[in-house]
Amino acid sequence: MARTGARREILDTDLENFLADAFRKHNFDPGKGLERVRAWTLLEQLRLFIREDGQRIEQNGIRVEKREKKLVADIEIPWLGHSIGIQGRLDRLEREGNLLRILDYKTGSPFPPRVRVDDVLDLKDLFRRDERSYFAALAAFRKKYPGMQLQIYLMLLAREQKKGWDELDAAYVFLREKSGSMIHGIFMTGGRPSRPFTAGEKRAAMEAFVSDLGEIVRDIHSREYFLPNPGDERHCSFCPFRLPCGNL
Ligand code: SF4
């Protein structure tokens, strides 16, 4: 017990030093004014995460397999006549029994990332739809799959590791979350209490996603002209193609 307490203290000091170094490296002084407040807030959030993460690792026998893992796959698209390459970099891969889980750290505002399996979504022939119906369909896609980044990673990981959907899992770590848990799985039911998807529900959610994503890819390759989406303001603000795309 005493040894665990001492280990925690060492970890805490290491974290504090690491954070102070990181601030100084970027020419911020973690000991003065507003920067001190920011460093302290960040330190508290990281402490909360480490506590929550440490507990779940210990209680569930979780093993961290890899950090910053690159995933690459060529996805065959029969109607296109060639495959398309998709790649990503996951923040952390961990194992819990037979389950492989992807974890992605988010420093932006938290959002509810669970897949809305019951949402009705019809993307058939998306590329033929007029502007209004097209944007409505894209909004419905984003609403159904708010954690789609992780579902794409799961597609790549399933291929690489030759795993079934029921052997995979994914969660976001919202480092800004102040109330309760920072770690939010994407395969959780709505309502209270929320529970993890059954194997069947997870399979259905991933199969529906693969099919829906196929329609999005088809739209990208088959639509006669590019339609900038004005509803995507947050993403557009970071986009290097903003000028040629015309979505100013
Ligand atoms: S600005 Fe970029 S992200 Fe936004 S619609 Fe245009 S190409 Fe897409």
py3Dmol code that shows the C-alpha trace and the ligand (Angstrom):
import py3Dmol

protein = """\
ATOM      1  CA  MET A   1       0.000   0.000   0.000  1.00  0.00           C
ATOM      2  CA  ALA A   2       2.775   2.390   1.041  1.00  0.00           C
ATOM      3  CA  ARG A   3       4.644   1.453  -2.114  1.00  0.00           C
ATOM      4  CA  THR A   4       1.579   2.263  -4.274  1.00  0.00           C
ATOM      5  CA  GLY A   5       1.269   5.647  -2.548  1.00  0.00           C
ATOM      6  CA  ALA A   6       4.960   6.382  -3.174  1.00  0.00           C
ATOM      7  CA  ARG A   7       4.587   5.356  -6.834  1.00  0.00           C
ATOM      8  CA  ARG A   8       1.649   7.721  -7.235  1.00  0.00           C
ATOM      9  CA  GLU A   9       3.660  10.546  -5.734  1.00  0.00           C
ATOM     10  CA  ILE A  10       6.545   9.918  -8.152  1.00  0.00           C
ATOM     11  CA  LEU A  11       4.116   9.790 -11.074  1.00  0.00           C
ATOM     12  CA  ASP A  12       2.513  13.032  -9.949  1.00  0.00           C
ATOM     13  CA  THR A  13       5.876  14.809  -9.674  1.00  0.00           C
ATOM     14  CA  ASP A  14       6.939  13.460 -13.089  1.00  0.00           C
ATOM     15  CA  LEU A  15       3.691  14.722 -14.591  1.00  0.00           C
ATOM     16  CA  GLU A  16       4.121  18.165 -13.071  1.00  0.00           C
ATOM     17  CA  ASN A  17       7.728  18.415 -14.326  1.00  0.00           C
ATOM     18  CA  PHE A  18       6.786  17.138 -17.755  1.00  0.00           C
ATOM     19  CA  LEU A  19       4.011  19.708 -18.066  1.00  0.00           C
ATOM     20  CA  ALA A  20       6.239  22.595 -16.883  1.00  0.00           C
ATOM     21  CA  ASP A  21       8.933  21.544 -19.415  1.00  0.00           C
ATOM     22  CA  ALA A  22       6.363  21.366 -22.206  1.00  0.00           C
ATOM     23  CA  PHE A  23       5.133  24.893 -21.380  1.00  0.00           C
ATOM     24  CA  ARG A  24       8.688  26.295 -21.275  1.00  0.00           C
ATOM     25  CA  LYS A  25       9.593  24.558 -24.532  1.00  0.00           C
ATOM     26  CA  HIS A  26       6.882  26.654 -26.177  1.00  0.00           C
ATOM     27  CA  ASN A  27       8.036  29.831 -24.413  1.00  0.00           C
ATOM     28  CA  PHE A  28       5.232  29.905 -21.842  1.00  0.00           C
ATOM     29  CA  ASP A  29       6.043  30.388 -18.176  1.00  0.00           C
ATOM     30  CA  PRO A  30       3.974  27.906 -16.099  1.00  0.00           C
ATOM     31  CA  GLY A  31       4.785  29.844 -12.918  1.00  0.00           C
ATOM     32  CA  LYS A  32       3.287  33.232 -13.803  1.00  0.00           C
ATOM     33  CA  GLY A  33      -0.090  34.886 -14.419  1.00  0.00           C
ATOM     34  CA  LEU A  34      -2.608  33.360 -16.783  1.00  0.00           C
ATOM     35  CA  GLU A  35      -0.149  30.698 -17.915  1.00  0.00           C
ATOM     36  CA  ARG A  36       0.087  29.469 -14.342  1.00  0.00           C
ATOM     37  CA  VAL A  37      -3.708  29.094 -14.184  1.00  0.00           C
ATOM     38  CA  ARG A  38      -3.717  27.253 -17.511  1.00  0.00           C
ATOM     39  CA  ALA A  39      -0.911  24.916 -16.450  1.00  0.00           C
ATOM     40  CA  TRP A  40      -2.676  24.168 -13.184  1.00  0.00           C
ATOM     41  CA  THR A  41      -6.027  23.465 -14.930  1.00  0.00           C
ATOM     42  CA  LEU A  42      -4.313  21.154 -17.400  1.00  0.00           C
ATOM     43  CA  LEU A  43      -2.453  19.376 -14.631  1.00  0.00           C
ATOM     44  CA  GLU A  44      -5.699  18.761 -12.737  1.00  0.00           C
ATOM     45  CA  GLN A  45      -7.385  17.363 -15.846  1.00  0.00           C
ATOM     46  CA  LEU A  46      -4.438  15.058 -16.562  1.00  0.00           C
ATOM     47  CA  ARG A  47      -4.467  13.871 -12.951  1.00  0.00           C
ATOM     48  CA  LEU A  48      -8.163  13.056 -13.268  1.00  0.00           C
ATOM     49  CA  PHE A  49      -7.542  11.093 -16.446  1.00  0.00           C
ATOM     50  CA  ILE A  50      -4.600   9.173 -14.997  1.00  0.00           C
ATOM     51  CA  ARG A  51      -6.673   8.260 -11.952  1.00  0.00           C
ATOM     52  CA  GLU A  52      -9.647   7.057 -14.021  1.00  0.00           C
ATOM     53  CA  ASP A  53      -7.444   5.251 -16.523  1.00  0.00           C
ATOM     54  CA  GLY A  54      -5.339   3.587 -13.817  1.00  0.00           C
ATOM     55  CA  GLN A  55      -8.453   2.305 -12.073  1.00  0.00           C
ATOM     56  CA  ARG A  56     -10.000   0.776 -15.191  1.00  0.00           C
ATOM     57  CA  ILE A  57      -6.659  -0.765 -16.221  1.00  0.00           C
ATOM     58  CA  GLU A  58      -6.322  -2.384 -12.813  1.00  0.00           C
ATOM     59  CA  GLN A  59      -9.938  -3.482 -12.458  1.00  0.00           C
ATOM     60  CA  ASN A  60     -10.306  -4.929 -15.969  1.00  0.00           C
ATOM     61  CA  GLY A  61      -6.813  -6.338 -16.532  1.00  0.00           C
ATOM     62  CA  ILE A  62      -6.245  -4.001 -19.494  1.00  0.00           C
ATOM     63  CA  ARG A  63      -2.890  -4.061 -21.275  1.00  0.00           C
ATOM     64  CA  VAL A  64      -1.704  -1.182 -23.463  1.00  0.00           C
ATOM     65  CA  GLU A  65      -0.476  -2.800 -26.698  1.00  0.00           C
ATOM     66  CA  LYS A  66       0.676   0.181 -28.724  1.00  0.00           C
ATOM     67  CA  ARG A  67       0.667   3.974 -28.889  1.00  0.00           C
ATOM     68  CA  GLU A  68       0.603   6.122 -32.043  1.00  0.00           C
ATOM     69  CA  LYS A  69      -0.070   3.154 -34.279  1.00  0.00           C
ATOM     70  CA  LYS A  70      -0.344   3.787 -38.011  1.00  0.00           C
ATOM     71  CA  LEU A  71      -3.092   1.951 -39.876  1.00  0.00           C
ATOM     72  CA  VAL A  72      -3.172   1.589 -43.650  1.00  0.00           C
ATOM     73  CA  ALA A  73      -5.487  -0.399 -45.906  1.00  0.00           C
ATOM     74  CA  ASP A  74      -6.558  -0.569 -49.529  1.00  0.00           C
ATOM     75  CA  ILE A  75     -10.317  -0.969 -49.696  1.00  0.00           C
ATOM     76  CA  GLU A  76     -11.606  -2.687 -52.827  1.00  0.00           C
ATOM     77  CA  ILE A  77     -14.415  -0.801 -54.560  1.00  0.00           C
ATOM     78  CA  PRO A  78     -15.802  -3.172 -57.228  1.00  0.00           C
ATOM     79  CA  TRP A  79     -17.903  -0.573 -59.103  1.00  0.00           C
ATOM     80  CA  LEU A  80     -14.912   1.809 -59.270  1.00  0.00           C
ATOM     81  CA  GLY A  81     -12.602  -0.774 -60.804  1.00  0.00           C
ATOM     82  CA  HIS A  82      -9.772  -0.069 -58.359  1.00  0.00           C
ATOM     83  CA  SER A  83      -9.150   0.105 -54.635  1.00  0.00           C
ATOM     84  CA  ILE A  84      -8.806   3.265 -52.567  1.00  0.00           C
ATOM     85  CA  GLY A  85      -6.212   3.770 -49.843  1.00  0.00           C
ATOM     86  CA  ILE A  86      -7.296   4.823 -46.364  1.00  0.00           C
ATOM     87  CA  GLN A  87      -4.915   5.514 -43.510  1.00  0.00           C
ATOM     88  CA  GLY A  88      -4.980   6.826 -39.986  1.00  0.00           C
ATOM     89  CA  ARG A  89      -2.998   6.967 -36.785  1.00  0.00           C
ATOM     90  CA  LEU A  90      -4.606   5.744 -33.608  1.00  0.00           C
ATOM     91  CA  ASP A  91      -3.504   7.178 -30.267  1.00  0.00           C
ATOM     92  CA  ARG A  92      -3.628   4.000 -28.239  1.00  0.00           C
ATOM     93  CA  LEU A  93      -4.432   0.337 -28.765  1.00  0.00           C
ATOM     94  CA  GLU A  94      -5.275  -1.682 -25.675  1.00  0.00           C
ATOM     95  CA  ARG A  95      -6.336  -5.250 -24.964  1.00  0.00           C
ATOM     96  CA  GLU A  96      -8.975  -6.350 -22.489  1.00  0.00           C
ATOM     97  CA  GLY A  97      -9.245 -10.142 -22.627  1.00  0.00           C
ATOM     98  CA  ASN A  98     -10.171 -10.977 -26.234  1.00  0.00           C
ATOM     99  CA  LEU A  99     -11.204  -7.422 -26.957  1.00  0.00           C
ATOM    100  CA  LEU A 100      -8.927  -4.982 -28.803  1.00  0.00           C
ATOM    101  CA  ARG A 101      -9.855  -1.364 -28.108  1.00  0.00           C
ATOM    102  CA  ILE A 102      -8.839   1.850 -29.859  1.00  0.00           C
ATOM    103  CA  LEU A 103      -8.559   4.971 -27.722  1.00  0.00           C
ATOM    104  CA  ASP A 104      -8.418   8.456 -29.188  1.00  0.00           C
ATOM    105  CA  TYR A 105      -7.538  11.520 -27.089  1.00  0.00           C
ATOM    106  CA  LYS A 106      -9.562  14.651 -27.728  1.00  0.00           C
ATOM    107  CA  THR A 107      -8.486  18.054 -26.435  1.00  0.00           C
ATOM    108  CA  GLY A 108     -11.474  19.876 -27.975  1.00  0.00           C
ATOM    109  CA  SER A 109     -14.970  20.136 -26.535  1.00  0.00           C
ATOM    110  CA  PRO A 110     -16.527  16.820 -25.486  1.00  0.00           C
ATOM    111  CA  PHE A 111     -19.482  15.455 -27.493  1.00  0.00           C
ATOM    112  CA  PRO A 112     -21.661  12.347 -27.102  1.00  0.00           C
ATOM    113  CA  PRO A 113     -19.860   9.896 -29.433  1.00  0.00           C
ATOM    114  CA  ARG A 114     -22.183   6.884 -29.296  1.00  0.00           C
ATOM    115  CA  VAL A 115     -23.448   5.371 -32.558  1.00  0.00           C
ATOM    116  CA  ARG A 116     -27.199   5.982 -32.941  1.00  0.00           C
ATOM    117  CA  VAL A 117     -28.044   2.521 -34.279  1.00  0.00           C
ATOM    118  CA  ASP A 118     -31.767   3.228 -34.321  1.00  0.00           C
ATOM    119  CA  ASP A 119     -31.507   6.350 -36.488  1.00  0.00           C
ATOM    120  CA  VAL A 120     -32.938   5.703 -39.930  1.00  0.00           C
ATOM    121  CA  LEU A 121     -30.453   6.680 -42.630  1.00  0.00           C
ATOM    122  CA  ASP A 122     -30.979   6.301 -46.336  1.00  0.00           C
ATOM    123  CA  LEU A 123     -27.931   7.227 -48.448  1.00  0.00           C
ATOM    124  CA  LYS A 124     -28.831   5.201 -51.514  1.00  0.00           C
ATOM    125  CA  ASP A 125     -27.811   6.985 -54.705  1.00  0.00           C
ATOM    126  CA  LEU A 126     -26.554   9.970 -52.725  1.00  0.00           C
ATOM    127  CA  PHE A 127     -24.538  11.151 -55.722  1.00  0.00           C
ATOM    128  CA  ARG A 128     -27.723  11.679 -57.739  1.00  0.00           C
ATOM    129  CA  ARG A 129     -29.500  13.802 -55.139  1.00  0.00           C
ATOM    130  CA  ASP A 130     -30.091  17.511 -55.386  1.00  0.00           C
ATOM    131  CA  GLU A 131     -28.310  19.945 -53.077  1.00  0.00           C
ATOM    132  CA  ARG A 132     -30.983  20.123 -50.380  1.00  0.00           C
ATOM    133  CA  SER A 133     -31.516  16.407 -50.022  1.00  0.00           C
ATOM    134  CA  TYR A 134     -27.737  15.828 -50.234  1.00  0.00           C
ATOM    135  CA  PHE A 135     -26.936  18.148 -47.303  1.00  0.00           C
ATOM    136  CA  ALA A 136     -29.790  16.711 -45.238  1.00  0.00           C
ATOM    137  CA  ALA A 137     -28.407  13.193 -45.830  1.00  0.00           C
ATOM    138  CA  LEU A 138     -24.868  14.253 -44.848  1.00  0.00           C
ATOM    139  CA  ALA A 139     -26.193  15.857 -41.651  1.00  0.00           C
ATOM    140  CA  ALA A 140     -28.070  12.640 -40.827  1.00  0.00           C
ATOM    141  CA  PHE A 141     -24.869  10.624 -41.451  1.00  0.00           C
ATOM    142  CA  ARG A 142     -22.906  12.822 -39.054  1.00  0.00           C
ATOM    143  CA  LYS A 143     -25.683  12.587 -36.456  1.00  0.00           C
ATOM    144  CA  LYS A 144     -25.843   8.806 -36.647  1.00  0.00           C
ATOM    145  CA  TYR A 145     -22.063   8.314 -36.497  1.00  0.00           C
ATOM    146  CA  PRO A 146     -20.599  11.172 -34.390  1.00  0.00           C
ATOM    147  CA  GLY A 147     -17.526   8.982 -33.713  1.00  0.00           C
ATOM    148  CA  MET A 148     -17.013   7.960 -37.338  1.00  0.00           C
ATOM    149  CA  GLN A 149     -13.249   8.582 -37.147  1.00  0.00           C
ATOM    150  CA  LEU A 150     -12.977   5.607 -34.793  1.00  0.00           C
ATOM    151  CA  GLN A 151     -15.267   3.461 -36.929  1.00  0.00           C
ATOM    152  CA  ILE A 152     -12.941   4.015 -39.887  1.00  0.00           C
ATOM    153  CA  TYR A 153      -9.967   3.057 -37.704  1.00  0.00           C
ATOM    154  CA  LEU A 154     -11.881  -0.090 -36.689  1.00  0.00           C
ATOM    155  CA  MET A 155     -12.380  -0.997 -40.361  1.00  0.00           C
ATOM    156  CA  LEU A 156      -8.612  -0.748 -40.879  1.00  0.00           C
ATOM    157  CA  LEU A 157      -7.774  -2.583 -37.661  1.00  0.00           C
ATOM    158  CA  ALA A 158     -10.233  -5.428 -38.394  1.00  0.00           C
ATOM    159  CA  ARG A 159      -8.425  -6.068 -41.665  1.00  0.00           C
ATOM    160  CA  GLU A 160      -4.948  -5.817 -40.216  1.00  0.00           C
ATOM    161  CA  GLN A 161      -5.610  -8.014 -37.187  1.00  0.00           C
ATOM    162  CA  LYS A 162      -8.171 -10.281 -38.916  1.00  0.00           C
ATOM    163  CA  LYS A 163     -10.717  -9.627 -36.187  1.00  0.00           C
ATOM    164  CA  GLY A 164     -14.514  -9.768 -36.143  1.00  0.00           C
ATOM    165  CA  TRP A 165     -16.499  -6.671 -35.130  1.00  0.00           C
ATOM    166  CA  ASP A 166     -17.429  -8.274 -31.793  1.00  0.00           C
ATOM    167  CA  GLU A 167     -13.715  -8.540 -30.929  1.00  0.00           C
ATOM    168  CA  LEU A 168     -13.121  -4.809 -31.377  1.00  0.00           C
ATOM    169  CA  ASP A 169     -14.085  -1.718 -29.453  1.00  0.00           C
ATOM    170  CA  ALA A 170     -13.407   2.037 -29.530  1.00  0.00           C
ATOM    171  CA  ALA A 171     -13.616   4.978 -27.149  1.00  0.00           C
ATOM    172  CA  TYR A 172     -12.740   8.654 -26.950  1.00  0.00           C
ATOM    173  CA  VAL A 173     -10.905  10.259 -24.050  1.00  0.00           C
ATOM    174  CA  PHE A 174     -12.282  13.773 -23.589  1.00  0.00           C
ATOM    175  CA  LEU A 175      -9.512  15.502 -21.693  1.00  0.00           C
ATOM    176  CA  ARG A 176     -11.625  18.619 -21.130  1.00  0.00           C
ATOM    177  CA  GLU A 177     -14.470  16.694 -19.511  1.00  0.00           C
ATOM    178  CA  LYS A 178     -15.042  18.096 -16.046  1.00  0.00           C
ATOM    179  CA  SER A 179     -17.985  16.121 -14.772  1.00  0.00           C
ATOM    180  CA  GLY A 180     -17.600  12.388 -14.245  1.00  0.00           C
ATOM    181  CA  SER A 181     -15.879  10.056 -16.665  1.00  0.00           C
ATOM    182  CA  MET A 182     -13.524  11.186 -19.453  1.00  0.00           C
ATOM    183  CA  ILE A 183     -13.599   7.878 -21.349  1.00  0.00           C
ATOM    184  CA  HIS A 184     -16.641   7.387 -23.578  1.00  0.00           C
ATOM    185  CA  GLY A 185     -17.186   4.291 -25.704  1.00  0.00           C
ATOM    186  CA  ILE A 186     -18.875   4.651 -29.083  1.00  0.00           C
ATOM    187  CA  PHE A 187     -20.794   1.363 -28.776  1.00  0.00           C
ATOM    188  CA  MET A 188     -23.104   2.357 -25.935  1.00  0.00           C
ATOM    189  CA  THR A 189     -26.895   2.504 -25.812  1.00  0.00           C
ATOM    190  CA  GLY A 190     -28.696   5.776 -25.109  1.00  0.00           C
ATOM    191  CA  GLY A 191     -30.851   6.391 -22.038  1.00  0.00           C
ATOM    192  CA  ARG A 192     -30.090   5.746 -18.413  1.00  0.00           C
ATOM    193  CA  PRO A 193     -28.548   3.532 -17.461  1.00  0.00           C
ATOM    194  CA  SER A 194     -26.565   3.226 -20.676  1.00  0.00           C
ATOM    195  CA  ARG A 195     -25.027  -0.181 -21.410  1.00  0.00           C
ATOM    196  CA  PRO A 196     -22.410  -1.472 -23.883  1.00  0.00           C
ATOM    197  CA  PHE A 197     -23.759  -2.906 -27.143  1.00  0.00           C
ATOM    198  CA  THR A 198     -24.232  -6.644 -27.351  1.00  0.00           C
ATOM    199  CA  ALA A 199     -22.052  -8.463 -29.918  1.00  0.00           C
ATOM    200  CA  GLY A 200     -25.034  -8.475 -32.323  1.00  0.00           C
ATOM    201  CA  GLU A 201     -25.688  -4.751 -31.929  1.00  0.00           C
ATOM    202  CA  LYS A 202     -22.029  -3.941 -32.478  1.00  0.00           C
ATOM    203  CA  ARG A 203     -21.920  -6.095 -35.613  1.00  0.00           C
ATOM    204  CA  ALA A 204     -25.089  -4.439 -36.950  1.00  0.00           C
ATOM    205  CA  ALA A 205     -23.678  -0.957 -36.212  1.00  0.00           C
ATOM    206  CA  MET A 206     -20.406  -1.655 -38.034  1.00  0.00           C
ATOM    207  CA  GLU A 207     -22.047  -3.381 -41.011  1.00  0.00           C
ATOM    208  CA  ALA A 208     -24.435  -0.450 -41.427  1.00  0.00           C
ATOM    209  CA  PHE A 209     -21.503   1.981 -41.179  1.00  0.00           C
ATOM    210  CA  VAL A 210     -19.433   0.163 -43.822  1.00  0.00           C
ATOM    211  CA  SER A 211     -22.400   0.210 -46.175  1.00  0.00           C
ATOM    212  CA  ASP A 212     -23.206   3.903 -45.487  1.00  0.00           C
ATOM    213  CA  LEU A 213     -19.569   4.909 -45.885  1.00  0.00           C
ATOM    214  CA  GLY A 214     -19.602   3.086 -49.237  1.00  0.00           C
ATOM    215  CA  GLU A 215     -22.369   5.452 -50.416  1.00  0.00           C
ATOM    216  CA  ILE A 216     -20.321   8.474 -49.279  1.00  0.00           C
ATOM    217  CA  VAL A 217     -17.281   7.171 -51.216  1.00  0.00           C
ATOM    218  CA  ARG A 218     -19.508   6.575 -54.229  1.00  0.00           C
ATOM    219  CA  ASP A 219     -20.730  10.152 -54.024  1.00  0.00           C
ATOM    220  CA  ILE A 220     -17.153  11.486 -53.868  1.00  0.00           C
ATOM    221  CA  HIS A 221     -16.221   9.568 -57.013  1.00  0.00           C
ATOM    222  CA  SER A 222     -19.464   9.781 -58.981  1.00  0.00           C
ATOM    223  CA  ARG A 223     -21.001  13.216 -58.405  1.00  0.00           C
ATOM    224  CA  GLU A 224     -20.597  15.374 -61.471  1.00  0.00           C
ATOM    225  CA  TYR A 225     -19.543  18.467 -59.552  1.00  0.00           C
ATOM    226  CA  PHE A 226     -18.244  19.136 -56.038  1.00  0.00           C
ATOM    227  CA  LEU A 227     -20.737  20.559 -53.552  1.00  0.00           C
ATOM    228  CA  PRO A 228     -19.137  22.395 -50.617  1.00  0.00           C
ATOM    229  CA  ASN A 229     -21.097  21.771 -47.460  1.00  0.00           C
ATOM    230  CA  PRO A 230     -21.876  25.035 -45.636  1.00  0.00           C
ATOM    231  CA  GLY A 231     -22.996  23.085 -42.557  1.00  0.00           C
ATOM    232  CA  ASP A 232     -19.453  21.939 -41.871  1.00  0.00           C
ATOM    233  CA  GLU A 233     -18.050  25.290 -40.718  1.00  0.00           C
ATOM    234  CA  ARG A 234     -15.780  23.868 -38.006  1.00  0.00           C
ATOM    235  CA  HIS A 235     -13.997  21.496 -40.386  1.00  0.00           C
ATOM    236  CA  CYS A 236     -13.874  24.065 -43.162  1.00  0.00           C
ATOM    237  CA  SER A 237     -12.019  26.523 -40.942  1.00  0.00           C
ATOM    238  CA  PHE A 238      -9.005  24.150 -40.921  1.00  0.00           C
ATOM    239  CA  CYS A 239      -9.256  23.098 -44.551  1.00  0.00           C
ATOM    240  CA  PRO A 240      -6.394  23.897 -46.963  1.00  0.00           C
ATOM    241  CA  PHE A 241      -8.797  23.633 -49.946  1.00  0.00           C
ATOM    242  CA  ARG A 242     -11.117  26.350 -48.731  1.00  0.00           C
ATOM    243  CA  LEU A 243     -10.203  28.833 -51.423  1.00  0.00           C
ATOM    244  CA  PRO A 244     -10.551  26.563 -54.494  1.00  0.00           C
ATOM    245  CA  CYS A 245     -13.610  24.867 -53.015  1.00  0.00           C
ATOM    246  CA  GLY A 246     -15.402  28.192 -52.689  1.00  0.00           C
ATOM    247  CA  ASN A 247     -16.846  27.545 -49.226  1.00  0.00           C
ATOM    248  CA  LEU A 248     -15.626  30.850 -47.774  1.00  0.00           C
TER     249      LEU A 248
END
"""
ligand_1 = """\
8
SF4
S -13.612 24.113 -47.283
Fe -12.669 22.072 -47.286
S -13.829 20.887 -45.762
Fe -15.060 22.680 -46.297
S -16.410 21.978 -47.963
Fe -14.579 22.899 -48.899
S -13.188 21.183 -49.265
Fe -14.737 20.473 -47.774
"""
view = py3Dmol.view(width=600, height=400)
view.addModel(protein, "pdb")
view.setStyle({"model": 0}, {"cartoon": {"style": "trace"}})
view.addModel(ligand_1, "xyz")
view.setStyle({"model": 1}, {"stick": {}})
view.zoomTo()
view.show()
